[in-house]
Amino acid sequence: MAEITAAAVKQLREATGVSMMECKRSLVEADGDLDRATTLLRERGMAVAAKKAARTANQGLVASAVGEDDKTWSLIEVNCETDFVARNANFQDFVARLAQVAAATDESLADTLKDDITAKIAEIGENIVVRRNTRFTPGENGVVGSYIHLGGKVGVLVEMGTGKTDTADQPAFAQLLKDITLHIAAMAPQYLKADDVPDDVTDAERSIFAKQVEGKPPEIVDKIVDGKIKKFLAEISLLEQGFVKEPKQSVTDLLAATGKELGDTLTIRRYVRYQLGQ
């Protein structure tokens, strides 16, 4: 029986895109013959995965999972080529499993689970890309909420903070957390607060607004531009946005009102929003 070297396994893997384990198994069956091993992989429908990995994957799912401690949450986007596959139970189960793995690691799953992804490409027959994954582990008195919208087209993770440990157990807080995730999904804020908006972004908008009112007296221009900038920052900053269920009430005011009801100070510490293909 021929000796199966690591170099041969690597060579076969690079040529076919199939997992190391499957490459070694085929080499053993082929008695070390690379061409024969390649044929065996092709016969099993595996060697085609490498070619399929070059196809564009712009469909798929956004999913979330909670860790075994019921405190750590993940958000993950997995892309495939067609909506047909995205609606397939096999693909959906695979994404759910990846989301569970993502709840236990901060590593990129695209790198750590490369062999699993390649095997699934061969099985399903479409390119699959784990585009991104995020994990939230809350800090002291922190609570994480998750929301998946539109059947996996949009997903949100948010961490909120409380001043008292028992606040998180109150129904009003649970409703607030749910409302905030819904708001982020619907309104797509780009920043948590206005102070987080980079100066170059604000300066670019200011320049555009100034051109829109050229020819007016300078003192009027400044007032108009300042007003437009204030509105612009309110539109892209979560805490400044009008609450999706009551636009006249800002998210900051909603936090204050619920906090007063609960006798606590409530904050939004961070959030992430995934939109499929964005």
N, C-alpha and C positions, 0 to 999 in steps of 0.2 A: 504493500500500500504506500502510495506516494506521501511524502511529508507535506502538510499544508502549512505554508509559512504565512506570517503576518503580512508580509509584502504582497503575497498573492491575493490574500483576502482584500487588502486595501486596493489593489489594482482592479479587482473585479467590482468592488464597491464604487470606485470612481467611474468605471465604465457603464455601470447599470443604475446607480442611484439606490440600490437595494441595501437593506440593513446588513451589518457585519455578520450577524448570526446566520441570516439566510445565505449570504455569500459563502461562508465557511461550510455550511451544510451542503451546498451545491458542489463545492470543490471536493468535498469528501466523496460524494456520490460519483463525481466525474474523475475520481482518482487524480486530482490535481490538474486536469486539463482545463485551461481557461475557456477555450472555445466551447467545449462541451458543457461546462458549468454555466456559461452565458446562455446556451440553448435551453438548458434545464430551467433557468429563471424565466426565460421568455415563454416557455411552454406553460409555466405557472402564472403568467400574466404579470410578473413582477418587474422585469427589466424595462418595461415600457414606462415605468414611473418617472425615470429620469427625463425622458422627452416630454412627458405631460407636465413636469414641473416648470417648463418654460412658458406654458400657457398663461394667459391673463386670468387672474382670479379676483373678480369684483363683486361676487355674490357672497352669501354666507350667513353667519349669525354672530350676534353679540350675546354673551351669556355671563351669568354670575353664579357664585357658589359660596357657601359659608363653610369655614373650617370646622374641625372636630371640636374646637373649644366654643363654638357658637358666637365668637366675637370677631374673628378675622374673616374678611370678605375678599373675594376676587372679582375682577371684571376682565373679560377676554374677548377678543375679536378673532374669529377664524373665517377665512375666505375660501370660497370654492368658485367654480366657473359658472354654474347655472343655478337658477332658483329651484329647479327640479331637485337637484341634489341637496340644496339647503333645506328643503322640506322633507327629505328622506330620513326615516327614523334612524338608520345606521349612522348617518352623518351627525344627526342631532345628539345621539348617544355619545358619539366620539367627542363632540364639543362639550357636552356636560361633564365627561370624564376629565377633559383638559381643564375645565373651569375648577374642578375639585382639586386637581394637582396645583393649579395656580394659587389656590387659597393657602398653600403650604410653602410657597417659595416666592422670592423676589427675582429669581433668575428668569431670563428670557426662555419661554417654552419652545420657541422656534429653534433654539440652539440645543437645549437639554433633551428634547424629545424628537430630535431629527429622525431617528430610525423609526419611531412609531408613526410619524407623519408620512414618511416614505412608504411604509407598509400600507397605510390607509389610502394613499394615492393609487397604489397598485390594485387595492381591493375595490375601490369605488370607481376608478377609471377617470378621475378628474384631478386637476391640480388642486392642492390644498395648501393654504398658507396661514400659519398662525401669526397674524400681523402684529399683535401687541397684547400684553397682559399686565395687570396692575393688582397689587394687594394692599389693602388697608388694614393695619393693626392699630386699634384705637389707643390713645394715650390715657392718662388718668382722667376718670370721669368722662370718658369719651364713648360715643355710641356710633356705630356704623350702620347706615341704611343702604339698601340696594333696590333698584327698580329697572325692569326690562320692559321696553315699550315697543309697540308695533310688531309683535311676534319675533323679536330679536333684531330689529333694525336700529334701535337706540338703547343704550344702557347707561346707568348712572350709579356711581358710588359716592356717598357723602359721609363725612365724619362731623358730628356735632358734639359740642362740649357743654357740660352742665356744671353748676357750682356745687350741687348736692348729689350724693350718690343715689338717693331714692327717687330723684326726678325722672330718671329713665324708665321707671316702672309705671309712671302715670299715663293714663289713656290720652290725655291732652298732648303729652310729649310724643307719644307714638304717632298720633295723627299729624303733628307738626313735622316729624321726620319724614313721614310718607308724603306730605304736601310739598316739602322741599325737594324731594327726589323727583316728584311729578313736575314741579316748576322747572327744574334744571333740564329735564328731558324735553319739555315743551319750548322753553325760552332760549336754550343754548347760550348761556352767558360765557363770555370768553375769559373773564377774570373774576376773582372773588370780590374785590373792592376796587374803587376808582384809583386808589394810590398804587395799585399793582400794575396799572396800564403803563407800559414803557413810554418814555418821553418822546421817542421818535414816532410812535404811533399817534400820540396826541398832536405833535408838531405837524405831521403830515395832514391830519384832518383839519387842523387850524389853517394851514395853507390853502386847502381846497375851499374851506368856508370863506376865507378872505377873498378869493378870486370870484366867488359867487356874488359878492356885494361890492365889487370894485366900482369906483366912481362916487360912492356916498361919502359924506364927511367922515374924517378919521374917528371922531368920538362916537359916531353912530356905528361905524364898522366894528370897533372894538366891542361895543355892547352886543351887537348881533352875533359876532363870532364867539364871544364868551358864552352867550346863551346856547348857541349850537353845540359848543364843546360840552357844556354841562349836560345837555340832552344826550349827546353821543356817549358820554361816560356812563350815564344812567342806563342806557340801552344795553351796554356790553358788560356791566359789572353786576354780579349776582345780588349783592347787598343793596344796590341802588335800584334794581329793577322793580317795576310794579308787580305785585304777586299775581300769578296767572289766574287765580280764582277771584281776585278782587284787585284789579289794576290800579285803583286809587290808593291802595295801601302798599307801601314798599316792603320788600323782604325784611329790611331792618326793623320796620314798624311791626311786622308780624312777629318777629322774634321777641321784641320788647313786650308786645301785648300778651303773648303766650307765657313769657317769663314772669310777667306780673301776676297772671292767673295762677301760676305754679309757685310763686314766691321764690324765684330763682333767676339767675342770669344765664341766658342761653346764647351760644355762639355757633357759627359754622366755621369749622377749622380748615377744611379742605374738601375738594370734590374733584371728580373726574367724570367726563362725559364722552362716551364712544358713540359715534354714528357710523354705521356700516359704510365702508368705502371712503370715508371722509379723511 
